[in-house]
């Protein structure tokens, strides 16, 4: 799945943001989030 740089602009953000926040709340969400969903 290819997500935009700014996930907040997509509906998927709901899920992506949530997951990222849960998995990596102590690190750069954007950085890690992209790595997980790349």
C-alpha positions in Angstrom: 0.0 0.0 0.0 1.4 3.4 -1.0 0.5 6.2 1.4 1.1 9.9 0.9 3.7 11.7 2.8 1.0 13.4 4.8 -1.3 10.5 5.9 -3.5 13.0 7.7 -4.8 14.1 4.3 -6.3 10.6 3.5 -9.0 8.6 5.1 -6.5 5.8 5.8 -4.9 8.3 8.2 -7.5 7.1 10.7 -6.1 3.6 10.7 -2.5 4.5 9.9 -2.2 7.2 12.4 -3.7 5.0 15.1 -1.4 2.1 14.4 1.6 4.2 14.2 0.8 6.0 17.4 0.3 2.7 19.1 3.4 1.0 17.8 5.8 4.0 17.9 4.8 6.7 20.2 8.3 7.4 21.5 9.8 7.9 18.0 9.1 10.0 15.0 5.7 8.8 13.9 6.1 10.0 10.4 9.5 8.4 10.0 8.5 5.1 11.5 5.0 5.1 10.0 6.3 5.3 6.5 8.7 2.5 7.2 5.9 0.2 8.5 3.5 1.0 5.6 6.1 1.2 2.9 
